[in-house]
Amino acid sequence: MTEDEKVAQISKILARWSPVANDQAAAIGLSDYEVEAEDILWAMKLNRYSVKKAVSEVLQQAFLIEVDDSELERFGGEIEAVLAKR
């Protein structure tokens, strides 16, 4: 799986999750989570973060939100499954 394919899949998972409230997403013009998906992959590579740590850090910093632990567990697991594919 290429980096672009990984970004696309992670972006779809984040969009389905929609951790940013709809009104906040509209206010900042968020249409997809492609930038955040790229940032998650970079955080994992540069900082050697786990998937869940990278997702949590990127979303908290990008949107100034607290990530729900149960949702992070669920969607982080889906992202881990995508990254496990070759």
GIURLIN-V999457 format. One record per residue. N is the residue number from 1. RES is the residue in one small letter. PHI is phi in whole degrees, -180 to 180 (NA if undefined). OMEGA is omega in radians with two decimals (NA if undefined). D_LAST is the distance of its C-alpha to the last C-alpha in whole Angstrom. Layout:
((N RES PHI OMEGA D_LAST) (N RES PHI OMEGA D_LAST))
This chain:
((1 m NA -3.13 5) (2 t -76 3.09 8) (3 e -61 3.13 11) (4 d -62 3.11 13) (5 e -67 3.09 11) (6 k -63 3.13 10) (7 v -59 -3.13 14) (8 a -62 -3.13 15) (9 q -68 3.12 13) (10 i -64 3.11 15) (11 s -59 3.12 18) (12 k -65 3.11 18) (13 i -64 3.14 18) (14 l -64 3.13 20) (15 a -66 3.10 23) (16 r -67 3.10 23) (17 w -68 -3.12 24) (18 s 54 -3.10 26) (19 p -68 3.11 27) (20 v -95 3.14 30) (21 a -57 -3.08 33) (22 n -56 -3.13 34) (23 d -68 3.09 37) (24 q -69 3.12 35) (25 a -61 3.13 32) (26 a -66 -3.11 35) (27 a -65 -3.12 37) (28 i -98 3.10 34) (29 g 72 -3.13 33) (30 l -78 3.12 29) (31 s -108 3.05 28) (32 d -152 -3.08 24) (33 y -115 -3.08 22) (34 e -63 -3.14 20) (35 v -63 -3.14 22) (36 e -66 3.10 21) (37 a -62 3.08 18) (38 e -62 -3.14 18) (39 d -63 3.11 20) (40 i -63 3.12 18) (41 l -63 3.12 15) (42 w -65 3.13 18) (43 a -61 3.12 20) (44 m -67 -3.12 17) (45 k -73 -3.03 17) (46 l -73 -3.05 21) (47 n -103 -3.09 22) (48 r 57 3.09 19) (49 y -76 2.94 20) (50 s -70 3.12 18) (51 v -58 -3.06 16) (52 k -66 3.09 20) (53 k -65 3.14 22) (54 a -64 3.13 20) (55 v -61 -3.12 21) (56 s -60 -3.11 24) (57 e -62 -3.09 25) (58 v -63 -3.11 24) (59 l -67 3.12 26) (60 q -64 -3.11 29) (61 q -73 -3.09 29) (62 a -71 -2.99 28) (63 f -120 -3.13 31) (64 l 54 3.13 33) (65 i -124 2.98 32) (66 e -96 -3.11 31) (67 v -88 3.11 28) (68 d -66 -3.07 29) (69 d -61 -3.12 28) (70 s -69 3.09 27) (71 e -70 3.09 25) (72 l -61 3.11 23) (73 e -62 -3.11 22) (74 r -65 -3.04 21) (75 f -76 3.03 19) (76 g -62 3.08 18) (77 g -63 3.09 16) (78 e -65 3.11 15) (79 i -66 3.08 13) (80 e -58 3.13 12) (81 a -64 3.10 10) (82 v -63 -3.10 9) (83 l -70 3.12 8) (84 a -77 3.12 6) (85 k -72 3.12 4) (86 r -99 NA 0))
